[in-house]
C-alpha cells in the first residue's frame, strides 16, 4: 500500500479511510498525518 499524499510504501502506522466525496479508499502515512499534508482523491476532492 502507498500513502495517497507522498506515495511512500506503508506497512504500519497509517490510517485508511473513505473519501468523503466519492467513497474511494484513501491511505495516509504517519508523517503526512502529523504535518497535515494535503491529499487529493482521483475524484478531485482535496483534504488536509
Phi and psi restraints in degrees (value plus and minus 20) as a CYANA .aco file:
   2 UNK   PHI    -147.0  -107.0
   2 UNK   PSI     127.2   167.2
   3 UNK   PHI     -87.1   -47.1
   3 UNK   PSI     112.8   152.8
   4 UNK   PHI     -85.8   -45.8
   4 UNK   PSI     -51.3   -11.3
   5 UNK   PHI     -98.7   -58.7
   5 UNK   PSI     -72.1   -32.1
   6 UNK   PHI    -130.4   -90.4
   6 UNK   PSI     -26.5    13.5
   7 UNK   PHI      48.5    88.5
   7 UNK   PSI      -2.1    37.9
   8 UNK   PHI    -101.4   -61.4
   8 UNK   PSI     121.9   161.9
   9 UNK   PHI     -82.5   -42.5
   9 UNK   PSI     114.8   154.8
  10 UNK   PHI    -143.1  -103.1
  10 UNK   PSI     120.8   160.8
  11 UNK   PHI    -147.0  -107.0
  11 UNK   PSI     -46.5    -6.5
  12 UNK   PHI    -170.8  -130.8
  12 UNK   PSI     150.5   190.5
  13 UNK   PHI      33.4    73.4
  13 UNK   PSI      31.6    71.6
  14 UNK   PHI    -154.4  -114.4
  14 UNK   PSI     146.7   186.7
  15 UNK   PHI    -144.1  -104.1
  15 UNK   PSI     126.3   166.3
  16 UNK   PHI    -146.2  -106.2
  16 UNK   PSI     107.5   147.5
  17 UNK   PHI    -170.1  -130.1
  17 UNK   PSI     148.0   188.0
  18 UNK   PHI    -112.9   -72.9
  18 UNK   PSI     123.2   163.2
  19 UNK   PHI     -80.7   -40.7
  19 UNK   PSI     111.5   151.5
  20 UNK   PHI     -87.2   -47.2
  20 UNK   PSI     -38.4     1.6
  21 UNK   PHI    -107.2   -67.2
  21 UNK   PSI     -71.1   -31.1
  22 UNK   PHI    -138.5   -98.5
  22 UNK   PSI     -34.1     5.9
  23 UNK   PHI      69.6   109.6
  23 UNK   PSI     -19.9    20.1
  24 UNK   PHI     -88.4   -48.4
  24 UNK   PSI     123.5   163.5
  25 UNK   PHI     -87.8   -47.8
  25 UNK   PSI     115.2   155.2
  26 UNK   PHI    -140.0  -100.0
  26 UNK   PSI     118.0   158.0
  27 UNK   PHI    -141.6  -101.6
  27 UNK   PSI     111.7   151.7
  28 UNK   PHI    -149.3  -109.3
  28 UNK   PSI     112.5   152.5
  29 UNK   PHI     -98.4   -58.4
  29 UNK   PSI     146.6   186.6
  30 UNK   PHI     -80.5   -40.5
  30 UNK   PSI     -60.9   -20.9
  31 UNK   PHI     -85.2   -45.2
  31 UNK   PSI     -65.1   -25.1
  32 UNK   PHI     -86.8   -46.8
  32 UNK   PSI     -56.8   -16.8
  33 UNK   PHI     -85.4   -45.4
  33 UNK   PSI     -62.5   -22.5
  34 UNK   PHI     -85.2   -45.2
  34 UNK   PSI     -56.6   -16.6
  35 UNK   PHI    -117.9   -77.9
  35 UNK   PSI     -10.7    29.3
  36 UNK   PHI      34.0    74.0
  36 UNK   PSI      20.6    60.6
  37 UNK   PHI     -82.3   -42.3
  37 UNK   PSI     119.0   159.0
  38 UNK   PHI     -90.2   -50.2
  38 UNK   PSI     132.2   172.2
  39 UNK   PHI    -154.3  -114.3
  39 UNK   PSI     134.1   174.1
  40 UNK   PHI    -151.8  -111.8
  40 UNK   PSI     105.2   145.2
  41 UNK   PHI    -100.7   -60.7
  41 UNK   PSI     139.6   179.6
  42 UNK   PHI     -79.3   -39.3
  42 UNK   PSI     -46.5    -6.5
  43 UNK   PHI     -96.9   -56.9
  43 UNK   PSI     -30.3     9.7
  44 UNK   PHI      86.4   126.4
  44 UNK   PSI     -30.8     9.2
  45 UNK   PHI     -86.8   -46.8
  45 UNK   PSI     115.0   155.0
  46 UNK   PHI    -139.2   -99.2
  46 UNK   PSI     113.1   153.1
  47 UNK   PHI    -154.2  -114.2
  47 UNK   PSI     144.9   184.9
